[in-house]
């Protein structure tokens, strides 16, 4: 019985922390406020988490692992070949399971050890684009590829912020990816 109670307390802490980090960001969220919202004494949080960074890591790590698995998938495909069959379901799954955590990780992590994650994701997408043969053939300006990559991450983040359900996310994400790849090809072909 006591073990179940401990898991319930940990779950309350995590839910409260997600709400606090989402609304205030890592930098301004406090353990005191997280405890207050979880209806527990502040000191009890430290029985489960070493500090705010540890709690934050617990919350964002599952989303980060999902992002890493998508990146590993991306490394194995060329252009948009199979993107709608392979990457799209993986991104939809990320948003379905971790849309709050994804937003926290990309937009609310200032002051944490994850504060550069958005830039890293943009760089990973840019690197992937730079390795595509149809882009290499045209010798596209690196900064333009950075803009394309940044726009894609911003679009996915907006979908996460306004997430309604899996079908909605898949529909909007499909349109975003079409916009992204058709737009890139149109610009490349115009050069």
C-alpha positions, -999 to +999 in steps of 0.1 A: +000+000+000+028+024+009+045+019-024+013+028-043+011+059-023+047+068-032+040+064-069+008+085-065+029+113-049+056+111-076+029+113-103+014+143-086+048+160-085+054+152-122+020+165-133+024+197-112+059+202-126+047+198-162+021+224-156+045+248-139+073+243-164+048+248-192+034+280-178+065+295-162+095+278-179+124+262-162+140+295-152+110+308-133+093+277-120+100+270-083+100+238-063+078+256-038+051+264-064+054+228-078+048+214-043+020+238-036+002+227-068+008+191-060-006+197-024+025+183-008+053+199+014+081+213-006+107+191+011+089+159+000+098+167-036+135+161-026+127+126-016+119+119-052+142+143-071+176+157-062+168+192-074+148+212-100+172+201-128+166+165-119+129+169-120+131+188-153+152+160-168+127+134-156+100+153-175+117+160-208+139+129-212+111+107-226+104+133-253+141+137-259+145+099-264+116+100-289+133+129-308+165+110-309+148+079-323+132+102-350+167+116-358+181+081-362+153+073-386+160+105-405+196+096-409+186+065-428+164+081-455+170+103-485+150+134-493+113+129-487+116+092-497+096+073-472+092+104-450+054+101-449+056+064-442+084+064-416+090+098-401+055+112-401+041+084-378+071+089-355+066+126-352+028+122-347+036+097-319+060+121-303+033+148-303+006+124-291+026+112-262+047+142-253+032+174-268+035+194-235+070+180-228+081+188-264+071+225-259+087+226-225+119+212-240+121+235-270+106+267-256+107+266-218+142+252-210+161+284-206+185+281-176+186+243-178+211+220-194+186+215-222+185+252-232+203+246-266+182+216-277+161+237-302+193+249-319+207+214-320+175+201-337+177+229-362+213+220-369+205+183-373+179+190-399+201+215-417+229+189-417+205+164-432+194+188-459+230+197-468+237+160-475+209+156-500+222+152-535+196+176-551+207+203-527+244+196-531+241+199-569+228+235-566+253+246-540+226+262-518+236+288-493+239+272-458+220+300-441+190+294-463+190+258-452+192+270-416+160+291-423+142+261-438+152+239-408+142+266-383+108+270-400+101+233-398+109+231-361+088+262-354+059+246-373+061+213-354+063+233-321+031+252-330+014+219-337+025+206-303+012+238-286-022+236-301-024+197-302-060+185-304-057+148-312-037+123-332-058+126-364-056+164-363-018+164-357-012+139-386-033+160-410-016+193-400+019+177-400+013+162-434+005+196-448+035+211-430+059+185-444+044+189-479+048+227-476+083+222-464+095+198-491+076+212-520+088+247-510+124+236-508+122+218-542+105+248-558+133+271-546+160+247-556+145+242-590+143+280-595+181+284-591 
